[in-house]
Amino acid sequence: MSTYKLPLATNFTTKIDNKNTHLITLKNRTGMQIALTDYGARLVSVLVPNNRGELIDVVLGYDSINGYIEAQEQYQGATVGRFCNRIAAGKFTLAGENYELAQNNNGNSLHGGIEGFHRKIWDRQVSFNKQVDFYYVSPDGEEGFPGELNTTVSYELTNNNEIIIRFRARTTKTTVINLTNHAYFNLEGEGHGDSLGHEICIHSDEYLPINEKQIPTGEIAPVAGTVFDFRTPKMLGLDIGAAEEQLIFASGYDHTFVNNQPISQAIASAYSKTSGIELEVYTSEPGIHLYSGNFMADDKGKSGNKYLRYGGFCFEAQHYPDSPNQPHFPSVILQPGEEFNSEIRFKFNLKKEA
Ligand code: BGC
């Protein structure tokens, strides 16, 4: 499949909420290309070379802004916030105040609410054809969260075939924050069947078990002897159908792993023997959430092929789900005067078979 191209910029040029939207493309010196849109500060395309010297698009998405707006929301490539992942019953208490959020997922709050950061038109600035900074000011009380949140998400494409995503935020009131990128990867090329044959490696000894509503139970459990042990590379699909309560609760993998690695060492990787492409993930975040695309709708992606269940997987670097209600988890509290800072690196390598 050497036919992968970036979507047409004109398909992303429109006006939403009185703001212009765009497709922004970056290219590095080795030929890797990425496309981003200010609609949800999303990563739209990632073209990297495979073992046949062809550029293939390894990120799922749509070829027009209408695709993103009209498809059932899967948070494709999106910046997810203010609070990615789940908050139990959409409720939490902070500095003596009770807060209530929309229950948009099985009685819980998911991914920042109904009109979360993934649906906002971000302001943008492009620097030297290698970095795009997106800005969004979320008003005090938006989607029920306290404090005006001034947020920047920067995407940098390096000549080392890395996408570095940097998040920064400041608040006017004590608040909670958890930001991630929700790209779905398929290293055989988007729209190219399921991703169950990818070899996944997660350098984590512990994961967070969930209850039947997909909220962490609070326990931090060893992966040893469980289907969550990815410390030596294992096919994503190997155990996914196991009769294991944790997988049944989530219809597959949808779990957070503890990250004790420094940012200089990859916490996770995925590899496709078919394309020879390896993805490594580096992050400053204390958790990495593996989501195996369990709830993908049958919608058509960029290449015109349908995205089936498990058609892509996400490595969402983030703080732990439901942290506002679980004080023993790493803190997600941001105070006025502090700056929230976090980083995710997606690095693409071409591996030659021995
Ligand atoms: C969540 C899944 C959810 C998906 C939506 C993931 O981050 O963990 O449970 O269905 O996002 O796209």
Residues whose N, C-alpha, C, O or C-beta is under 5 A from the ligand:
A	BS01	BGC	E73 Q74 Y75 D254 Y291 F295
